[in-house]
Amino acid sequence: MTTLAPALWRAGERAFPPTLARVPTPPRHLYTLGDRGTLDRPCVAIVGTRYPSEYGVRVTRQLSATLANAGICVISGLAQGIDAVAHQSALANQGATVAVLGGGIDKIYPTRNRALYHRIAHEGMIVSEFEPGHPHFPGCFPRRNRLIAGLASVTIVVEAGIKSGALITANYAVDMGRMVAAIPGPIDAPSSAGTNQLLRDGAHVIASVDDALTLVDLATPHETPEPDPPSPETLDANQQRLLSALANETLSPDALAVRSNLAPHHMLATLTSLELLGMVQTLPTGEIRRR
């Protein structure tokens, strides 16, 4: 398999993800392997216990597949359990996935996920704030978890015990004002105690895979398209006269009043109406031109 060289993204550079600006102690740089464009799409984090139930595995596969098929990037931490299942399902559906590491970009943990690591590096992206060769250390995984939450617009916790690291990720997401959702589980299952607690405290409930898509849509900014300008036939006589006078030139207000043969006060009122319609523009110099 071809060996990839890590790229270095520095804070403030164009490639650096702007979503990390609100991360506690923002990273000064990121090391990455893989396709930079992976993070250009909406991103959702799927996290959970390292020891999931069959139900947790099944739901994770369904969630990740649905998100991947919708063009959404699945982010997780390459841990065994829910993380690995989320990555695998995204890849199996030809989707995008990002693995955030707690050590150097070349430090694979757990080692059982070595094949998954290499596949993500070639088909998705690996991210770490630690330089190559940096070992794992006490506290490295909470640091990783803040980046997972920071890169995602929505964090979904599938199964998590009360002391699960997935809850740390969820708490970071809440602190950053991001959406947090959880999968409800049996009230007597230790692996669902943390997720049920999140739901009790106000997390969004995922009652179906479609709920995840709805949350992503709510969390993703949408640009409002500008309305098409009105056609000349819908304009009144003064508006049409002013546009004809402008033609493709840039004129001062006085020159425009003379050329349009409109009284100054009528010219200014007509000019204002055309500006509101987005059909003309007054430049900083005071001159006027058609858009």
Residue pairs with C-beta under 8 A, 6 or more apart in sequence:
1 118
1 122
2 122
4 33
4 34
4 121
4 122
6 31
6 32
6 33
6 105
6 106
6 132
7 15
7 31
7 32
7 33
7 36
8 29
8 30
8 31
8 32
9 15
9 16
9 17
9 29
9 30
9 31
9 32
10 16
10 28
10 29
11 20
11 26
11 27
11 28
11 29
15 36
16 29
16 30
17 30
17 39
17 150
17 151
19 43
19 150
19 151
19 152
19 153
20 26
20 27
20 30
20 147
20 150
20 151
22 150
22 176
22 177
23 146
23 147
23 149
23 150
23 172
23 176
24 146
24 172
24 175
25 146
27 129
27 147
28 129
29 129
30 127
30 128
30 129
31 104
31 105
31 127
31 128
31 129
31 130
31 131
31 132
32 105
32 125
32 126
32 127
32 128
33 105
33 121
33 125
33 126
34 120
34 121
34 122
34 123
34 124
34 125
34 126
35 96
35 123
35 124
35 125
36 125
38 73
38 96
38 97
38 98
38 124
38 125
39 73
39 98
39 125
39 151
41 71
41 72
41 73
41 96
42 71
42 72
42 73
42 153
42 216
42 219
42 220
43 72
43 73
43 74
43 75
43 98
43 151
43 152
43 153
44 67
44 72
44 73
44 74
44 75
44 152
44 153
44 154
44 155
44 156
44 212
44 216
45 74
45 75
45 76
45 148
45 149
45 151
45 152
45 154
45 155
45 156
45 169
45 173
46 60
46 63
46 64
46 67
46 74
46 75
46 76
46 82
46 83
46 86
46 156
46 158
47 76
47 77
47 82
47 83
47 86
47 145
47 148
47 155
47 156
47 157
47 158
47 160
47 165
47 166
47 169
47 170
48 56
48 60
48 81
48 82
48 83
48 157
48 158
48 159
48 160
48 164
48 166
48 195
49 56
49 81
49 82
49 158
49 159
49 160
49 161
49 164
49 166
49 191
50 79
50 80
50 81
50 82
50 83
51 81
51 191
52 60
52 81
52 82
52 85
52 158
52 159
52 191
53 159
53 189
53 191
55 159
55 185
56 82
56 158
56 159
56 183
56 185
56 191
57 82
57 85
59 158
59 183
60 82
60 85
60 86
60 89
60 158
61 85
61 89
62 209
63 86
63 89
63 156
63 158
63 206
63 209
63 212
64 74
64 85
64 86
64 87
64 88
64 89
64 90
64 93
64 95
64 97
65 89
65 90
65 92
65 93
65 95
66 209
66 210
66 212
66 213
67 74
67 90
67 95
67 212
67 213
67 216
68 74
68 89
68 90
68 93
68 94
68 95
68 96
68 97
69 93
69 95
70 213
70 216
71 95
71 96
72 95
72 96
72 213
72 216
73 90
73 95
73 96
73 97
73 98
73 124
74 86
74 87
74 89
74 90
74 95
74 96
74 97
74 98
75 97
75 98
75 99
75 100
75 148
75 151
75 152
76 82
76 83
76 84
76 86
76 87
76 97
76 98
76 99
76 100
76 148
77 83
77 99
77 100
77 101
77 102
77 141
77 144
77 145
77 148
77 169
78 84
78 87
78 99
78 100
78 101
78 108
78 109
78 113
78 116
78 117
78 120
79 110
79 113
79 165
80 110
80 112
80 113
82 158
82 159
82 166
83 99
84 113
84 116
86 97
87 97
87 99
87 116
87 120
87 124
88 116
90 96
90 97
90 124
91 97
91 119
91 120
91 123
91 124
96 124
97 120
97 123
97 124
97 125
98 120
98 124
98 125
98 126
98 127
98 151
99 116
99 117
99 120
99 124
99 125
99 126
99 127
100 127
100 128
100 144
100 147
100 148
100 151
101 107
101 109
101 126
101 127
101 128
101 130
101 144
102 109
102 128
102 130
102 136
102 140
102 141
102 143
102 144
103 109
103 128
103 130
103 134
103 135
103 136
103 137
103 140
104 128
104 130
104 131
104 132
104 133
104 134
104 135
105 126
105 127
105 128
105 130
105 131
105 132
106 132
106 133
107 130
107 133
107 134
107 135
107 136
108 114
108 117
109 136
117 126
120 126
127 147
127 151
128 134
128 144
129 143
129 147
130 140
141 165
142 165
142 168
145 165
145 166
145 168
145 169
145 172
146 169
146 172
148 155
148 169
148 172
149 155
149 169
149 170
149 172
149 173
149 176
149 178
150 172
150 176
152 173
152 178
153 178
153 179
153 216
153 219
153 220
154 178
154 179
154 180
154 181
154 212
154 215
154 216
154 219
155 169
155 170
155 173
155 178
155 179
155 180
155 181
156 180
156 181
156 182
156 183
156 206
156 212
157 166
157 167
157 169
157 170
157 180
157 181
157 182
157 183
157 194
157 195
157 198
157 203
158 166
158 182
158 183
158 195
159 183
159 185
159 191
159 192
159 194
159 195
160 166
160 167
160 170
160 191
160 192
160 193
160 194
160 195
160 198
161 190
161 191
161 193
161 194
162 190
162 193
162 194
162 197
163 194
164 194
166 194
167 194
167 197
167 198
170 180
170 182
170 198
170 203
173 179
173 180
174 180
178 219
179 204
179 215
179 218
179 219
180 198
180 203
180 204
181 203
181 204
181 205
181 206
181 211
181 212
181 215
182 195
182 196
182 198
182 199
182 203
182 204
182 205
182 206
183 195
183 206
184 192
184 195
184 196
184 199
184 205
184 206
184 207
185 191
185 192
185 195
185 196
186 192
187 196
199 205
204 211
204 215
205 211
206 212
206 215
226 278
227 278
229 277
229 278
229 279
229 291
230 277
230 279
232 240
232 243
235 243
238 262
238 266
238 270
239 270
239 273
239 274
241 260
241 261
241 262
241 270
242 256
242 260
242 262
242 267
242 270
242 271
242 274
242 280
243 274
243 279
243 280
243 290
244 260
245 251
245 256
245 259
245 260
246 256
246 280
246 288
246 289
246 290
247 290
248 290
249 289
250 283
250 287
250 288
250 289
251 259
251 287
251 288
251 289
252 286
252 287
252 288
253 264
253 267
253 268
253 271
253 286
253 288
256 267
256 271
256 288
257 263
257 264
257 267
260 267
262 270
271 280
271 282
271 288
274 280
275 281
275 282
278 291
279 290
279 291
280 288
280 289
280 290
280 291
281 288
281 289
281 290
281 291
282 288
283 289
